[in-house]
Amino acid sequence: MVHWIIGFLFIVSGLLSSIMNMAPESFADNGAETVPELTLAEAAMGEGLKDGLLQNQAVAFSVGLGRVICYSSFDPVPQRSFIYHNWYYRDRLSTRTRLVLMPPRWNTYSYIQLREADKGPWRVEITTEEGRLLRVLRFSITD
């Protein structure tokens, strides 16, 4: 009988030790589902859009095009959200465009009109409304 009690206590001790080493979130079950995070699926620079698709994706564009487009696609979009396309010319903020995203997935874009003075290095930083950096796209404007 004593051996049985000692064996039982040994098993209980092992179970308690396992439970104590479990992460606290293992016990959390408040019935709430985890909301997926906003995810940037694709981002690129291009010359234009046709039927919602980016045309002539590149990293160098002629100033003669007249404009350059920053395209971004999000999947999933868990709730109505806002993102920013922050356009930088020679490391100085040139334009900040606020764009809305709608569930369950969303494609959006912004663009700049090109002038002769815009030749040189550019980048677009895509950020959340809270300022979290999602992607940096670098490109150049040439002759």
JOWOZI-V79090 format. One record per residue. N is the residue number from 0. NEAR is the number of other ideal C-beta (glycine too) atoms within 8 Angstrom. Layout:
n:N near:NEAR
n:N near:NEAR
This chain:
n:0 near:4
n:1 near:5
n:2 near:6
n:3 near:7
n:4 near:8
n:5 near:8
n:6 near:8
n:7 near:8
n:8 near:8
n:9 near:8
n:10 near:8
n:11 near:8
n:12 near:8
n:13 near:8
n:14 near:8
n:15 near:8
n:16 near:8
n:17 near:8
n:18 near:7
n:19 near:6
n:20 near:5
n:21 near:8
n:22 near:4
n:23 near:6
n:24 near:5
n:25 near:6
n:26 near:6
n:27 near:6
n:28 near:4
n:29 near:4
n:30 near:3
n:31 near:4
n:32 near:3
n:33 near:4
n:34 near:6
n:35 near:6
n:36 near:5
n:37 near:11
n:38 near:8
n:39 near:11
n:40 near:7
n:41 near:7
n:42 near:11
n:43 near:9
n:44 near:13
n:45 near:13
n:46 near:9
n:47 near:9
n:48 near:11
n:49 near:6
n:50 near:4
n:51 near:5
n:52 near:6
n:53 near:11
n:54 near:9
n:55 near:7
n:56 near:7
n:57 near:9
n:58 near:6
n:59 near:7
n:60 near:13
n:61 near:7
n:62 near:12
n:63 near:5
n:64 near:9
n:65 near:5
n:66 near:9
n:67 near:14
n:68 near:13
n:69 near:15
n:70 near:14
n:71 near:15
n:72 near:12
n:73 near:15
n:74 near:9
n:75 near:10
n:76 near:14
n:77 near:9
n:78 near:6
n:79 near:7
n:80 near:11
n:81 near:9
n:82 near:16
n:83 near:13
n:84 near:14
n:85 near:12
n:86 near:15
n:87 near:12
n:88 near:10
n:89 near:6
n:90 near:4
n:91 near:6
n:92 near:7
n:93 near:7
n:94 near:9
n:95 near:8
n:96 near:9
n:97 near:7
n:98 near:12
n:99 near:8
n:100 near:12
n:101 near:6
n:102 near:9
n:103 near:5
n:104 near:10
n:105 near:10
n:106 near:9
n:107 near:12
n:108 near:11
n:109 near:12
n:110 near:8
n:111 near:10
n:112 near:6
n:113 near:11
n:114 near:6
n:115 near:5
n:116 near:4
n:117 near:11
n:118 near:8
n:119 near:8
n:120 near:7
n:121 near:13
n:122 near:10
n:123 near:14
n:124 near:11
n:125 near:16
n:126 near:11
n:127 near:11
n:128 near:8
n:129 near:4
n:130 near:6
n:131 near:6
n:132 near:8
n:133 near:9
n:134 near:9
n:135 near:8
n:136 near:11
n:137 near:8
n:138 near:13
n:139 near:10
n:140 near:13
n:141 near:8
n:142 near:5
